[in-house]
Amino acid sequence: MSEVPKHLPPPSNPALLPILGTATYLAALVALWGVTSLVFNRDVVDYPDAGPLLGPAMAAAGCAVTWASLWRITRGGPWSLVAAALAGTFGAMVIVGAAGYALTRGSLSWLILAAGSLAPSPFVVGGAVLSGATALILRASRR
């Protein structure tokens, strides 16, 4: 009597894990920003004339850096990519936020002022820490 051959599942798509990790990061970022906004009674972007798209642009920049870090980690990247995810997300959010606000004001002189007020913001710091945590969890789960 012959045995039925075992069917192995198809190999997973290597691009799926960074995409799912980034989607989880985005969902956690929105939740974190909502809770932080309620706790501190602040808006994500303190400038009322910044427009409605500056916060989502900063979140998109954080997602792009997080995805790039997760992509490299799934390819066997080193542990230093966890710190790179944290620092890169922090820098990207500050740069996009400051540049976006300077563009809405129509003057590059606002670039330094906006960067100085966005850098210590709990929203930017929390988003960067969340990106580092996402990268850390993915890196720790790799064999």
N, CA, C and O atoms as CSV, one atom per row, in Angstrom:
chain,resi,resn,atom,element,x,y,z
A,1,MET,N,N,0.837,-1.162,0.000
A,1,MET,CA,C,0.000,0.000,0.000
A,1,MET,C,C,0.892,1.238,0.000
A,1,MET,O,O,1.793,1.365,0.829
A,2,SER,N,N,0.641,2.114,-0.901
A,2,SER,CA,C,1.473,3.319,-0.994
A,2,SER,C,C,0.890,4.429,-0.130
A,2,SER,O,O,-0.323,4.572,0.024
A,3,GLU,N,N,1.805,5.200,0.420
A,3,GLU,CA,C,1.377,6.303,1.263
A,3,GLU,C,C,1.059,7.522,0.411
A,3,GLU,O,O,1.634,7.738,-0.656
A,4,VAL,N,N,0.147,8.288,0.910
A,4,VAL,CA,C,-0.200,9.536,0.231
A,4,VAL,C,C,0.934,10.526,0.500
A,4,VAL,O,O,1.300,10.752,1.654
A,5,PRO,N,N,1.488,11.112,-0.552
A,5,PRO,CA,C,2.595,12.054,-0.318
A,5,PRO,C,C,2.096,13.290,0.432
A,5,PRO,O,O,0.999,13.796,0.196
A,6,LYS,N,N,2.938,13.741,1.328
A,6,LYS,CA,C,2.580,14.933,2.090
A,6,LYS,C,C,2.723,16.154,1.197
A,6,LYS,O,O,3.718,16.326,0.493
A,7,HIS,N,N,1.702,16.991,1.247
A,7,HIS,CA,C,1.739,18.216,0.464
A,7,HIS,C,C,2.249,19.350,1.346
A,7,HIS,O,O,1.682,19.665,2.392
A,8,LEU,N,N,3.303,19.928,0.898
A,8,LEU,CA,C,3.852,21.064,1.626
A,8,LEU,C,C,3.131,22.331,1.192
A,8,LEU,O,O,2.725,22.461,0.038
A,9,PRO,N,N,2.980,23.244,2.107
A,9,PRO,CA,C,2.351,24.506,1.709
A,9,PRO,C,C,3.289,25.264,0.763
A,9,PRO,O,O,4.506,25.085,0.807
A,10,PRO,N,N,2.720,26.094,-0.075
A,10,PRO,CA,C,3.589,26.848,-0.982
A,10,PRO,C,C,4.479,27.797,-0.188
A,10,PRO,O,O,4.107,28.239,0.899
A,11,PRO,N,N,5.640,28.107,-0.725
A,11,PRO,CA,C,6.513,29.025,0.012
A,11,PRO,C,C,5.870,30.403,0.128
A,11,PRO,O,O,5.165,30.861,-0.771
A,12,SER,N,N,6.132,31.042,1.250
A,12,SER,CA,C,5.514,32.354,1.465
A,12,SER,C,C,6.210,33.402,0.615
A,12,SER,O,O,7.382,33.274,0.258
A,13,ASN,N,N,5.470,34.414,0.312
A,13,ASN,CA,C,6.005,35.526,-0.451
A,13,ASN,C,C,6.900,36.354,0.461
A,13,ASN,O,O,6.444,36.789,1.518
A,14,PRO,N,N,8.150,36.588,0.095
A,14,PRO,CA,C,9.049,37.325,0.992
A,14,PRO,C,C,8.659,38.793,1.166
A,14,PRO,O,O,9.102,39.435,2.119
A,15,ALA,N,N,7.853,39.325,0.279
A,15,ALA,CA,C,7.445,40.723,0.397
A,15,ALA,C,C,6.258,40.897,1.337
A,15,ALA,O,O,5.920,42.023,1.703
A,16,LEU,N,N,5.629,39.810,1.728
A,16,LEU,CA,C,4.415,39.910,2.528
A,16,LEU,C,C,4.681,40.368,3.959
A,16,LEU,O,O,3.923,41.179,4.493
A,17,LEU,N,N,5.727,39.872,4.582
A,17,LEU,CA,C,6.000,40.212,5.977
A,17,LEU,C,C,6.295,41.702,6.184
A,17,LEU,O,O,5.741,42.289,7.113
A,18,PRO,N,N,7.141,42.343,5.363
A,18,PRO,CA,C,7.331,43.789,5.549
A,18,PRO,C,C,6.062,44.599,5.303
A,18,PRO,O,O,5.839,45.612,5.967
A,19,ILE,N,N,5.240,44.175,4.373
A,19,ILE,CA,C,3.991,44.890,4.098
A,19,ILE,C,C,3.032,44.762,5.274
A,19,ILE,O,O,2.423,45.746,5.692
A,20,LEU,N,N,2.898,43.559,5.806
A,20,LEU,CA,C,2.018,43.359,6.957
A,20,LEU,C,C,2.550,44.071,8.196
A,20,LEU,O,O,1.775,44.615,8.983
A,21,GLY,N,N,3.873,44.069,8.371
A,21,GLY,CA,C,4.469,44.789,9.490
A,21,GLY,C,C,4.244,46.291,9.383
A,21,GLY,O,O,3.995,46.958,10.386
A,22,THR,N,N,4.333,46.818,8.175
A,22,THR,CA,C,4.099,48.247,7.965
A,22,THR,C,C,2.633,48.603,8.165
A,22,THR,O,O,2.320,49.659,8.713
A,23,ALA,N,N,1.744,47.741,7.730
A,23,ALA,CA,C,0.312,47.987,7.951
A,23,ALA,C,C,-0.011,47.959,9.445
A,23,ALA,O,O,-0.820,48.755,9.924
A,24,THR,N,N,0.617,47.047,10.176
A,24,THR,CA,C,0.433,47.002,11.622
A,24,THR,C,C,1.009,48.252,12.274
A,24,THR,O,O,0.427,48.800,13.210
A,25,TYR,N,N,2.163,48.700,11.770
A,25,TYR,CA,C,2.764,49.932,12.297
A,25,TYR,C,C,1.831,51.124,12.077
A,25,TYR,O,O,1.646,51.941,12.979
A,26,LEU,N,N,1.253,51.225,10.900
A,26,LEU,CA,C,0.356,52.349,10.602
A,26,LEU,C,C,-0.871,52.328,11.519
A,26,LEU,O,O,-1.278,53.367,12.038
A,27,ALA,N,N,-1.455,51.152,11.715
A,27,ALA,CA,C,-2.621,51.052,12.594
A,27,ALA,C,C,-2.250,51.411,14.031
A,27,ALA,O,O,-2.998,52.112,14.711
A,28,ALA,N,N,-1.106,50.935,14.487
A,28,ALA,CA,C,-0.666,51.254,15.852
A,28,ALA,C,C,-0.310,52.734,15.973
A,28,ALA,O,O,-0.524,53.334,17.026
A,29,LEU,N,N,0.231,53.330,14.908
A,29,LEU,CA,C,0.571,54.753,14.926
A,29,LEU,C,C,-0.679,55.617,15.039
A,29,LEU,O,O,-0.700,56.585,15.800
A,30,VAL,N,N,-1.708,55.276,14.294
A,30,VAL,CA,C,-2.959,56.029,14.380
A,30,VAL,C,C,-3.555,55.909,15.781
A,30,VAL,O,O,-4.032,56.896,16.342
A,31,ALA,N,N,-3.528,54.709,16.341
A,31,ALA,CA,C,-4.043,54.526,17.704
A,31,ALA,C,C,-3.197,55.285,18.722
A,31,ALA,O,O,-3.732,55.913,19.636
A,32,LEU,N,N,-1.879,55.224,18.563
A,32,LEU,CA,C,-0.995,55.934,19.479
A,32,LEU,C,C,-1.216,57.434,19.409
A,32,LEU,O,O,-1.286,58.099,20.443
A,33,TRP,N,N,-1.327,57.973,18.207
A,33,TRP,CA,C,-1.556,59.407,18.054
A,33,TRP,C,C,-2.908,59.812,18.633
A,33,TRP,O,O,-3.026,60.890,19.217
A,34,GLY,N,N,-3.919,58.977,18.484
A,34,GLY,CA,C,-5.232,59.290,19.051
A,34,GLY,C,C,-5.211,59.322,20.567
A,34,GLY,O,O,-5.749,60.241,21.184
A,35,VAL,N,N,-4.585,58.311,21.168
A,35,VAL,CA,C,-4.511,58.257,22.630
A,35,VAL,C,C,-3.632,59.389,23.157
A,35,VAL,O,O,-3.970,60.023,24.157
A,36,THR,N,N,-2.514,59.643,22.494
A,36,THR,CA,C,-1.624,60.719,22.916
A,36,THR,C,C,-2.309,62.074,22.801
A,36,THR,O,O,-2.122,62.945,23.651
A,37,SER,N,N,-3.089,62.246,21.765
A,37,SER,CA,C,-3.826,63.494,21.587
A,37,SER,C,C,-4.842,63.694,22.706
A,37,SER,O,O,-5.024,64.813,23.185
A,38,LEU,N,N,-5.496,62.628,23.120
A,38,LEU,CA,C,-6.452,62.735,24.229
A,38,LEU,C,C,-5.761,62.968,25.567
A,38,LEU,O,O,-6.229,63.763,26.382
A,39,VAL,N,N,-4.651,62.275,25.791
A,39,VAL,CA,C,-3.959,62.388,27.074
A,39,VAL,C,C,-3.357,63.777,27.250
A,39,VAL,O,O,-3.502,64.388,28.308
A,40,PHE,N,N,-2.679,64.281,26.213
A,40,PHE,CA,C,-2.013,65.576,26.320
A,40,PHE,C,C,-2.894,66.755,25.891
A,40,PHE,O,O,-2.486,67.910,26.016
A,41,ASN,N,N,-4.094,66.469,25.390
A,41,ASN,CA,C,-5.015,67.501,24.923
A,41,ASN,C,C,-4.344,68.417,23.898
A,41,ASN,O,O,-4.409,69.642,23.996
A,42,ARG,N,N,-3.698,67.787,22.910
A,42,ARG,CA,C,-2.986,68.492,21.842
A,42,ARG,C,C,-3.366,67.892,20.498
A,42,ARG,O,O,-3.824,66.753,20.406
A,43,ASP,N,N,-3.162,68.690,19.463
A,43,ASP,CA,C,-3.281,68.168,18.109
A,43,ASP,C,C,-1.955,67.544,17.702
A,43,ASP,O,O,-0.909,67.850,18.274
A,44,VAL,N,N,-2.011,66.667,16.707
A,44,VAL,CA,C,-0.786,66.025,16.228
A,44,VAL,C,C,0.169,67.081,15.688
A,44,VAL,O,O,1.366,67.041,15.970
A,45,VAL,N,N,-0.347,68.008,14.926
A,45,VAL,CA,C,0.434,69.140,14.425
A,45,VAL,C,C,-0.107,70.380,15.123
A,45,VAL,O,O,-1.285,70.713,14.993
A,46,ASP,N,N,0.758,71.057,15.860
A,46,ASP,CA,C,0.320,72.178,16.689
A,46,ASP,C,C,-0.041,73.433,15.895
A,46,ASP,O,O,-0.627,74.362,16.450
A,47,TYR,N,N,0.291,73.475,14.636
A,47,TYR,CA,C,0.037,74.667,13.832
A,47,TYR,C,C,-1.336,74.554,13.176
A,47,TYR,O,O,-1.550,73.651,12.367
A,48,PRO,N,N,-2.278,75.453,13.506
A,48,PRO,CA,C,-3.615,75.347,12.916
A,48,PRO,C,C,-3.640,75.659,11.422
A,48,PRO,O,O,-4.552,75.227,10.717
A,49,ASP,N,N,-2.651,76.402,10.934
A,49,ASP,CA,C,-2.632,76.744,9.519
A,49,ASP,C,C,-1.813,75.754,8.689
A,49,ASP,O,O,-1.503,76.035,7.531
A,50,ALA,N,N,-1.460,74.609,9.258
A,50,ALA,CA,C,-0.637,73.633,8.543
A,50,ALA,C,C,-1.431,72.869,7.493
A,50,ALA,O,O,-0.849,72.345,6.543
A,51,GLY,N,N,-2.722,72.797,7.646
A,51,GLY,CA,C,-3.537,72.053,6.692
A,51,GLY,C,C,-3.802,70.645,7.176
A,51,GLY,O,O,-3.149,70.169,8.106
A,52,PRO,N,N,-4.757,69.974,6.550
A,52,PRO,CA,C,-5.154,68.652,7.033
A,52,PRO,C,C,-4.250,67.508,6.573
A,52,PRO,O,O,-4.402,66.385,7.053
A,53,LEU,N,N,-3.325,67.759,5.667
A,53,LEU,CA,C,-2.542,66.662,5.111
A,53,LEU,C,C,-1.147,66.523,5.705
A,53,LEU,O,O,-0.426,65.590,5.353
A,54,LEU,N,N,-0.752,67.421,6.588
A,54,LEU,CA,C,0.598,67.354,7.132
A,54,LEU,C,C,0.780,66.135,8.039
A,54,LEU,O,O,1.801,65.454,7.949
A,55,GLY,N,N,-0.167,65.857,8.889
A,55,GLY,CA,C,-0.090,64.672,9.752
A,55,GLY,C,C,-0.054,63.372,8.959
A,55,GLY,O,O,0.800,62.527,9.226
A,56,PRO,N,N,-0.956,63.182,7.987
A,56,PRO,CA,C,-0.871,61.972,7.172
A,56,PRO,C,C,0.421,61.873,6.353
A,56,PRO,O,O,0.915,60.772,6.111
A,57,ALA,N,N,0.966,63.011,5.929
A,57,ALA,CA,C,2.242,62.973,5.203
A,57,ALA,C,C,3.368,62.516,6.127
A,57,ALA,O,O,4.248,61.763,5.711
A,58,MET,N,N,3.339,62.966,7.367
A,58,MET,CA,C,4.344,62.518,8.337
A,58,MET,C,C,4.188,61.024,8.627
A,58,MET,O,O,5.183,60.311,8.758
A,59,ALA,N,N,2.958,60.555,8.725
A,59,ALA,CA,C,2.716,59.128,8.945
A,59,ALA,C,C,3.187,58.306,7.744
A,59,ALA,O,O,3.738,57.218,7.910
A,60,ALA,N,N,2.969,58.830,6.534
A,60,ALA,CA,C,3.420,58.125,5.336
A,60,ALA,C,C,4.939,58.042,5.285
A,60,ALA,O,O,5.493,57.026,4.865
A,61,ALA,N,N,5.614,59.104,5.711
A,61,ALA,CA,C,7.079,59.076,5.757
A,61,ALA,C,C,7.558,58.037,6.763
A,61,ALA,O,O,8.514,57.309,6.497
A,62,GLY,N,N,6.900,57.964,7.913
A,62,GLY,CA,C,7.254,56.957,8.901
A,62,GLY,C,C,7.016,55.544,8.387
A,62,GLY,O,O,7.803,54.636,8.655
A,63,CYS,N,N,5.929,55.366,7.648
A,63,CYS,CA,C,5.640,54.047,7.066
A,63,CYS,C,C,6.675,53.662,6.017
A,63,CYS,O,O,7.066,52.497,5.935
A,64,ALA,N,N,7.121,54.617,5.221
A,64,ALA,CA,C,8.121,54.324,4.194
A,64,ALA,C,C,9.441,53.879,4.826
A,64,ALA,O,O,10.060,52.919,4.367
A,65,VAL,N,N,9.861,54.567,5.863
A,65,VAL,CA,C,11.113,54.192,6.534
A,65,VAL,C,C,10.956,52.848,7.235
A,65,VAL,O,O,11.862,52.015,7.198
A,66,THR,N,N,9.824,52.640,7.864
A,66,THR,CA,C,9.585,51.366,8.549
A,66,THR,C,C,9.578,50.222,7.556
A,66,THR,O,O,10.166,49.172,7.817
A,67,TRP,N,N,8.923,50.407,6.422
A,67,TRP,CA,C,8.890,49.355,5.408
A,67,TRP,C,C,10.294,49.044,4.886
A,67,TRP,O,O,10.652,47.877,4.730
A,68,ALA,N,N,11.080,50.072,4.620
A,68,ALA,CA,C,12.440,49.848,4.121
A,68,ALA,C,C,13.280,49.079,5.152
A,68,ALA,O,O,14.051,48.190,4.791
A,69,SER,N,N,13.126,49.422,6.411
A,69,SER,CA,C,13.871,48.714,7.459
A,69,SER,C,C,13.411,47.266,7.577
A,69,SER,O,O,14.231,46.357,7.701
A,70,LEU,N,N,12.107,47.056,7.539
A,70,LEU,CA,C,11.589,45.688,7.633
A,70,LEU,C,C,11.996,44.859,6.423
A,70,LEU,O,O,12.264,43.664,6.543
A,71,TRP,N,N,12.040,45.488,5.277
A,71,TRP,CA,C,12.456,44.781,4.052
A,71,TRP,C,C,13.890,44.287,4.197
A,71,TRP,O,O,14.198,43.145,3.857
A,72,ARG,N,N,14.765,45.152,4.704
A,72,ARG,CA,C,16.159,44.764,4.891
A,72,ARG,C,C,16.296,43.712,5.989
A,72,ARG,O,O,17.131,42.814,5.882
A,73,ILE,N,N,15.491,43.813,7.035
A,73,ILE,CA,C,15.568,42.842,8.130
A,73,ILE,C,C,15.149,41.460,7.650
A,73,ILE,O,O,15.768,40.467,8.031
A,74,THR,N,N,14.111,41.374,6.820
A,74,THR,CA,C,13.681,40.065,6.331
A,74,THR,C,C,14.701,39.457,5.384
A,74,THR,O,O,14.669,38.251,5.141
A,75,ARG,N,N,15.593,40.256,4.852
A,75,ARG,CA,C,16.644,39.749,3.976
A,75,ARG,C,C,17.901,39.384,4.756
A,75,ARG,O,O,18.955,39.139,4.169
A,76,GLY,N,N,17.785,39.349,6.085
A,76,GLY,CA,C,18.916,38.966,6.917
A,76,GLY,C,C,19.747,40.143,7.367
A,76,GLY,O,O,20.946,39.999,7.602
A,77,GLY,N,N,19.142,41.290,7.490
A,77,GLY,CA,C,19.866,42.476,7.918
A,77,GLY,C,C,20.303,42.399,9.365
A,77,GLY,O,O,19.764,41.604,10.136
A,78,PRO,N,N,21.279,43.218,9.746
A,78,PRO,CA,C,21.804,43.166,11.119
A,78,PRO,C,C,20.868,43.827,12.121
A,78,PRO,O,O,19.874,44.456,11.758
A,79,TRP,N,N,21.222,43.664,13.403
A,79,TRP,CA,C,20.437,44.245,14.493
A,79,TRP,C,C,20.470,45.766,14.453
A,79,TRP,O,O,19.573,46.415,14.990
A,80,SER,N,N,21.481,46.338,13.832
A,80,SER,CA,C,21.583,47.797,13.786
A,80,SER,C,C,20.441,48.421,12.984
A,80,SER,O,O,20.200,49.624,13.091
A,81,LEU,N,N,19.745,47.632,12.193
A,81,LEU,CA,C,18.604,48.156,11.446
A,81,LEU,C,C,17.448,48.549,12.362
A,81,LEU,O,O,16.597,49.349,11.974
A,82,VAL,N,N,17.411,47.998,13.563
A,82,VAL,CA,C,16.389,48.397,14.529
A,82,VAL,C,C,16.612,49.852,14.932
A,82,VAL,O,O,15.672,50.646,14.967
A,83,ALA,N,N,17.852,50.192,15.233
A,83,ALA,CA,C,18.181,51.587,15.562
A,83,ALA,C,C,18.012,52.487,14.348
A,83,ALA,O,O,17.608,53.642,14.481
A,84,ALA,N,N,18.319,51.963,13.167
A,84,ALA,CA,C,18.141,52.748,11.943
A,84,ALA,C,C,16.668,53.031,11.679
A,84,ALA,O,O,16.323,54.104,11.184
A,85,ALA,N,N,15.807,52.088,12.002
A,85,ALA,CA,C,14.368,52.314,11.840
A,85,ALA,C,C,13.893,53.415,12.765
A,85,ALA,O,O,13.124,54.287,12.361
A,86,LEU,N,N,14.356,53.376,14.018
A,86,LEU,CA,C,13.968,54.389,14.991
A,86,LEU,C,C,14.478,55.769,14.569
A,86,LEU,O,O,13.702,56.722,14.515
A,87,ALA,N,N,15.758,55.882,14.274
A,87,ALA,CA,C,16.343,57.173,13.916
A,87,ALA,C,C,15.834,57.665,12.567
A,87,ALA,O,O,15.586,58.859,12.393
A,88,GLY,N,N,15.680,56.764,11.626
A,88,GLY,CA,C,15.201,57.156,10.300
A,88,GLY,C,C,13.763,57.644,10.323
A,88,GLY,O,O,13.421,58.611,9.643
A,89,THR,N,N,12.928,56.982,11.097
A,89,THR,CA,C,11.540,57.413,11.210
A,89,THR,C,C,11.452,58.771,11.897
A,89,THR,O,O,10.682,59.634,11.476
A,90,PHE,N,N,12.234,58.961,12.945
A,90,PHE,CA,C,12.256,60.250,13.624
A,90,PHE,C,C,12.667,61.356,12.652
A,90,PHE,O,O,12.002,62.388,12.560
A,91,GLY,N,N,13.752,61.137,11.939
A,91,GLY,CA,C,14.234,62.136,10.990
A,91,GLY,C,C,13.258,62.395,9.859
A,91,GLY,O,O,13.042,63.543,9.471
A,92,ALA,N,N,12.670,61.336,9.329
A,92,ALA,CA,C,11.731,61.506,8.215
A,92,ALA,C,C,10.491,62.275,8.642
A,92,ALA,O,O,10.006,63.132,7.904
A,93,MET,N,N,9.975,61.975,9.828
A,93,MET,CA,C,8.789,62.689,10.295
A,93,MET,C,C,9.085,64.164,10.546
A,93,MET,O,O,8.273,65.024,10.205
A,94,VAL,N,N,10.234,64.463,11.137
A,94,VAL,CA,C,10.589,65.859,11.392
A,94,VAL,C,C,10.822,66.601,10.071
A,94,VAL,O,O,10.353,67.727,9.905
A,95,ILE,N,N,11.533,65.985,9.142
A,95,ILE,CA,C,11.830,66.650,7.871
A,95,ILE,C,C,10.560,66.879,7.065
A,95,ILE,O,O,10.342,67.974,6.547
A,96,VAL,N,N,9.722,65.858,6.956
A,96,VAL,CA,C,8.478,66.013,6.186
A,96,VAL,C,C,7.553,67.019,6.852
A,96,VAL,O,O,6.933,67.836,6.172
A,97,GLY,N,N,7.453,66.966,8.178
A,97,GLY,CA,C,6.600,67.916,8.888
A,97,GLY,C,C,7.087,69.345,8.754
A,97,GLY,O,O,6.290,70.250,8.506
A,98,ALA,N,N,8.393,69.563,8.914
A,98,ALA,CA,C,8.945,70.911,8.825
A,98,ALA,C,C,8.880,71.437,7.395
A,98,ALA,O,O,8.516,72.592,7.171
A,99,ALA,N,N,9.230,70.600,6.437
A,99,ALA,CA,C,9.180,71.035,5.038
A,99,ALA,C,C,7.738,71.286,4.593
A,99,ALA,O,O,7.470,72.237,3.859
A,100,GLY,N,N,6.830,70.450,5.029
A,100,GLY,CA,C,5.426,70.651,4.671
A,100,GLY,C,C,4.866,71.927,5.250
A,100,GLY,O,O,4.116,72.643,4.586
A,101,TYR,N,N,5.230,72.215,6.490
A,101,TYR,CA,C,4.738,73.450,7.087
A,101,TYR,C,C,5.385,74.671,6.441
A,101,TYR,O,O,4.722,75.685,6.224
A,102,ALA,N,N,6.673,74.575,6.135
A,102,ALA,CA,C,7.342,75.697,5.461
A,102,ALA,C,C,6.724,75.942,4.083
A,102,ALA,O,O,6.627,77.089,3.646
A,103,LEU,N,N,6.314,74.891,3.406
A,103,LEU,CA,C,5.657,75.070,2.097
A,103,LEU,C,C,4.294,75.724,2.234
A,103,LEU,O,O,3.919,76.555,1.406
A,104,THR,N,N,3.543,75.356,3.275
A,104,THR,CA,C,2.230,75.983,3.444
A,104,THR,C,C,2.362,77.445,3.842
A,104,THR,O,O,1.510,78.260,3.491
A,105,ARG,N,N,3.418,77.786,4.570
A,105,ARG,CA,C,3.658,79.184,4.944
A,105,ARG,C,C,4.270,79.982,3.799
A,105,ARG,O,O,4.200,81.211,3.789
A,106,GLY,N,N,4.861,79.295,2.847
A,106,GLY,CA,C,5.448,79.971,1.695
A,106,GLY,C,C,6.803,80.590,1.971
A,106,GLY,O,O,7.254,81.444,1.209
A,107,SER,N,N,7.459,80.181,3.039
A,107,SER,CA,C,8.757,80.745,3.389
A,107,SER,C,C,9.616,79.665,4.019
A,107,SER,O,O,9.168,78.943,4.911
A,108,LEU,N,N,10.851,79.557,3.552
A,108,LEU,CA,C,11.754,78.562,4.116
A,108,LEU,C,C,12.252,78.950,5.502
A,108,LEU,O,O,12.853,78.124,6.188
A,109,SER,N,N,12.017,80.177,5.924
A,109,SER,CA,C,12.444,80.571,7.264
A,109,SER,C,C,11.657,79.819,8.338
A,109,SER,O,O,12.111,79.723,9.479
A,110,TRP,N,N,10.509,79.296,7.995
A,110,TRP,CA,C,9.711,78.527,8.945
A,110,TRP,C,C,10.219,77.099,9.109
A,110,TRP,O,O,9.763,76.372,9.991
A,111,LEU,N,N,11.154,76.701,8.267
A,111,LEU,CA,C,11.655,75.327,8.296
A,111,LEU,C,C,12.324,75.010,9.636
A,111,LEU,O,O,12.042,73.973,10.237
A,112,ILE,N,N,13.192,75.881,10.099
A,112,ILE,CA,C,13.903,75.644,11.360
A,112,ILE,C,C,12.937,75.709,12.545
A,112,ILE,O,O,13.018,74.888,13.459
A,113,LEU,N,N,12.035,76.675,12.531
A,113,LEU,CA,C,11.075,76.818,13.621
A,113,LEU,C,C,10.185,75.583,13.728
A,113,LEU,O,O,9.954,75.068,14.822
A,114,ALA,N,N,9.687,75.112,12.584
A,114,ALA,CA,C,8.815,73.935,12.598
A,114,ALA,C,C,9.584,72.690,13.020
A,114,ALA,O,O,9.062,71.869,13.774
A,115,ALA,N,N,10.815,72.539,12.545
A,115,ALA,CA,C,11.614,71.369,12.930
A,115,ALA,C,C,11.903,71.396,14.423
A,115,ALA,O,O,11.899,70.355,15.080
A,116,GLY,N,N,12.152,72.580,14.954
A,116,GLY,CA,C,12.425,72.691,16.384
A,116,GLY,C,C,11.228,72.369,17.254
A,116,GLY,O,O,11.389,71.886,18.375
A,117,SER,N,N,10.034,72.627,16.758
A,117,SER,CA,C,8.856,72.315,17.572
A,117,SER,C,C,8.350,70.893,17.330
A,117,SER,O,O,7.666,70.331,18.185
A,118,LEU,N,N,8.674,70.307,16.186
A,118,LEU,CA,C,8.229,68.940,15.917
A,118,LEU,C,C,9.142,67.891,16.555
A,118,LEU,O,O,8.681,66.812,16.925
A,119,ALA,N,N,10.424,68.202,16.683
A,119,ALA,CA,C,11.375,67.203,17.180
A,119,ALA,C,C,11.044,66.708,18.588
A,119,ALA,O,O,11.091,65.499,18.811
A,120,PRO,N,N,10.712,67.575,19.549
A,120,PRO,CA,C,10.392,67.045,20.883
A,120,PRO,C,C,8.925,66.638,21.047
A,120,PRO,O,O,8.505,66.282,22.148
A,121,SER,N,N,8.159,66.686,19.989
A,121,SER,CA,C,6.741,66.356,20.069
A,121,SER,C,C,6.550,64.891,20.474
A,121,SER,O,O,7.257,64.020,19.966
A,122,PRO,N,N,5.617,64.607,21.370
A,122,PRO,CA,C,5.394,63.209,21.756
A,122,PRO,C,C,4.852,62.371,20.595
A,122,PRO,O,O,4.967,61.146,20.617
A,123,PHE,N,N,4.274,63.004,19.600
A,123,PHE,CA,C,3.754,62.267,18.453
A,123,PHE,C,C,4.890,61.747,17.575
A,123,PHE,O,O,4.854,60.608,17.111
A,124,VAL,N,N,5.888,62.583,17.353
A,124,VAL,CA,C,7.031,62.176,16.530
A,124,VAL,C,C,7.891,61.166,17.288
A,124,VAL,O,O,8.303,60.151,16.726
A,125,VAL,N,N,8.156,61.440,18.543
A,125,VAL,CA,C,8.966,60.523,19.346
A,125,VAL,C,C,8.250,59.176,19.491
A,125,VAL,O,O,8.880,58.124,19.378
A,126,GLY,N,N,6.951,59.207,19.737
A,126,GLY,CA,C,6.191,57.962,19.849
A,126,GLY,C,C,6.165,57.174,18.555
A,126,GLY,O,O,6.270,55.948,18.570
A,127,GLY,N,N,6.024,57.872,17.432
A,127,GLY,CA,C,6.048,57.189,16.136
A,127,GLY,C,C,7.389,56.551,15.847
A,127,GLY,O,O,7.453,55.461,15.277
A,128,ALA,N,N,8.467,57.226,16.238
A,128,ALA,CA,C,9.803,56.674,16.027
A,128,ALA,C,C,10.035,55.454,16.919
A,128,ALA,O,O,10.581,54.449,16.465
A,129,VAL,N,N,9.626,55.538,18.172
A,129,VAL,CA,C,9.781,54.398,19.086
A,129,VAL,C,C,8.939,53.217,18.612
A,129,VAL,O,O,9.365,52.066,18.707
A,130,LEU,N,N,7.764,53.499,18.110
A,130,LEU,CA,C,6.896,52.440,17.592
A,130,LEU,C,C,7.524,51.765,16.369
A,130,LEU,O,O,7.425,50.548,16.213
A,131,SER,N,N,8.167,52.550,15.508
A,131,SER,CA,C,8.861,51.977,14.361
A,131,SER,C,C,10.013,51.092,14.799
A,131,SER,O,O,10.210,50.003,14.261
A,132,GLY,N,N,10.774,51.564,15.781
A,132,GLY,CA,C,11.862,50.742,16.305
A,132,GLY,C,C,11.354,49.464,16.951
A,132,GLY,O,O,11.971,48.407,16.820
A,133,ALA,N,N,10.220,49.563,17.652
A,133,ALA,CA,C,9.640,48.372,18.276
A,133,ALA,C,C,9.155,47.372,17.222
A,133,ALA,O,O,9.304,46.162,17.392
A,134,THR,N,N,8.582,47.880,16.148
A,134,THR,CA,C,8.139,46.999,15.063
A,134,THR,C,C,9.329,46.274,14.442
A,134,THR,O,O,9.272,45.070,14.193
A,135,ALA,N,N,10.401,47.014,14.195
A,135,ALA,CA,C,11.610,46.398,13.634
A,135,ALA,C,C,12.230,45.411,14.613
A,135,ALA,O,O,12.714,44.355,14.207
A,136,LEU,N,N,12.219,45.749,15.902
A,136,LEU,CA,C,12.783,44.863,16.917
A,136,LEU,C,C,12.006,43.552,16.989
A,136,LEU,O,O,12.601,42.478,17.073
A,137,ILE,N,N,10.695,43.641,16.955
A,137,ILE,CA,C,9.869,42.425,17.022
A,137,ILE,C,C,10.100,41.548,15.802
A,137,ILE,O,O,10.205,40.328,15.923
A,138,LEU,N,N,10.179,42.164,14.630
A,138,LEU,CA,C,10.412,41.376,13.413
A,138,LEU,C,C,11.809,40.769,13.433
A,138,LEU,O,O,11.985,39.608,13.065
A,139,ARG,N,N,12.797,41.540,13.855
A,139,ARG,CA,C,14.176,41.024,13.885
A,139,ARG,C,C,14.315,39.916,14.904
A,139,ARG,O,O,15.022,38.940,14.653
A,140,ALA,N,N,13.659,40.040,16.050
A,140,ALA,CA,C,13.742,39.020,17.080
A,140,ALA,C,C,13.030,37.732,16.661
A,140,ALA,O,O,13.383,36.647,17.123
A,141,SER,N,N,12.033,37.853,15.791
A,141,SER,CA,C,11.285,36.672,15.366
A,141,SER,C,C,11.976,35.924,14.234
A,141,SER,O,O,11.590,34.800,13.913
A,142,ARG,N,N,12.987,36.528,13.627
A,142,ARG,CA,C,13.715,35.867,12.543
A,142,ARG,C,C,14.670,34.839,13.137
A,142,ARG,O,O,15.207,35.038,14.227
A,143,ARG,N,N,14.874,33.758,12.427
A,143,ARG,CA,C,15.785,32.721,12.915
A,143,ARG,C,C,17.209,33.071,12.586
A,143,ARG,O,O,18.123,32.316,12.918
